Amino acid sequence: MSMSDGVLKNYLKTRKKIVDDALDEYLPPETDYPAVIFKSMRHSLFAGGKRLRPILCMAAAEAVGGHHSTVMPIACAIEMIHTYSLIHDDLPAMDDDDFRRGKPTNHRIFGEGIAILAGDALLTEAFHLISDAKLYDSEAAERIMPVIHAVTDAAGFRGMIGGQVMDLVCEGHTIDLETLEYIHSRKTERLISVSLHAGAVLARADEEKLAALADYGKNIGYAFQIFDDILDVEGESSVMGKDTGSDEAKGKATYPALVGLAASRTRCRELIDNALAALDVLDERADPLRGIARLTIERKA
């Protein structure tokens, strides 16, 4: 039995509030010294993100019988890593974007130097948070080392950074589908997948459930990036909070540019069907994950 739209909406709203409150607690206030770095970090961290990755981390823990409170440090750390990547992605040396989520990008307010340092600080603080054993119960603390290893794998050159590098290198060039899939799988999918993996590992999931969630994460992560490409073509700037059409203007490699919008939509549906099928081994506690999968290709931003 899948969640109704109303129940899913309420679930996402309440979980986002939990994440926002935890991030606010974990991160030093703007009044700490030197204030500018905390103002810069908080500007981007609290700029209105959906909190997809921490919510997936929490939902994965719940899906295998755990409680979301067990995974809050890792869930918030992954959001910090995601936010740092956005700050750096917006820089003039990268995508040179003026707006993110309807607000001026970090470097437009604080300058490039502080924006770079804010991204660095969020990345470093993420691992400070993940590795703080006192924030976990004893069983979760014993499992944290392989989780840290998995997160570094997903965030570094084997994952997100590798995807970003190829995205930058391939700007203005015609590439094949295999190269595009390399970019998408690493740029977006890896951090989404490790969010689920971390939550499930800390909640003591068995190998069958870990494999199911890995399959689910791979499929929704890839679908999420393809649908982002679609929204850049068809979305409304006022809804998305940033300029649309920027991928084409910058000569970026995208799925619609390579195979067309119709084929891109078909591929998204296939991936979501695969993700839902992967959850067949899980009971109704995985319904939030099922709802999030559907929402991946129904969103407006």
C-alpha positions, 0 to 999 in steps of 0.5 A: 500500500503506497502513501497518499500524496497528502501523507507523503507531503506531510512526511517530507515536511516533518522530516525536513523540519527535523533536519533543519533543526538538527543542522541549526544545532550542529552548526555554530551560530552566526555570532561565533568568531569569525562571523563571516564564515558562519554567515556564509555557511548558513546562507547556503545551508538554509537557503531552502533545500528540499533535504532529499539526501538526509530524508532518504538517509532517515527513511532508509533507517526506518525502512529496515526497522531503525529510528531516524534519530540514530542517523541524524549526524550522518544525515546532516553531514551528507547535506553539508557535503551536498551544500558545499558542492553547490557553493563551489558549483556556482562559482565563476570558475565553474557554472557562474550562477547568480541565483540558487533556490531563488536567492543570490548565490554565495559568492555574489553576497560574500565574494569568491574567497569566502564562498570557497572557504565556506564550501571547504568548511562545510565539507570539513565539518561534515566529517567532524560531525560524522566521526563524533562517536558521542553523537551515536548509540554504542551499536551505531558508533561501532558501524561508523568507520565503514560508513565514513569510508563509503561517504568519502568514496561517494563524495570524492574523485571516485564519485561526485568530484569525478562527475563534476570534473567530467561535466566541466571537461565536456562543456562545449563538446559532443559526447556519447551516452556512456560518458554522459552516464558516467557524469550523471551516475557520479555527479548525483547518484553516488551521494544519493545512494550513500545516503540510503546506504549509511542510514541502512547500515547504522540501522543494522540492515541485513545484506538483502536489504542493503542490496535492495536499497543500493539498487533503489538508490542507483535508479532514483539517483540517475532518474533525479539527474535526468529529470533535472536536465529535463527541468532545465529545458522545460521548467519555470525559472520562478518555480525552480529559483534559478535561470533555466536553459543554462545547460544549453547555453553553457554547452553542457552535456545533458540527457535531453540534448543527447537523446531528446526530451521524449526518450529522456522522460521514458528513461526516467519512468524506467528507472523509477519502475526499477527503483520501486521493484527493488523495494519489493523485499521491504514492507510498508515501512519503506512506503516513504521511499516509494513515494519519494521515487514517484515524486522524483519525476513529478516535481517542478523544481 
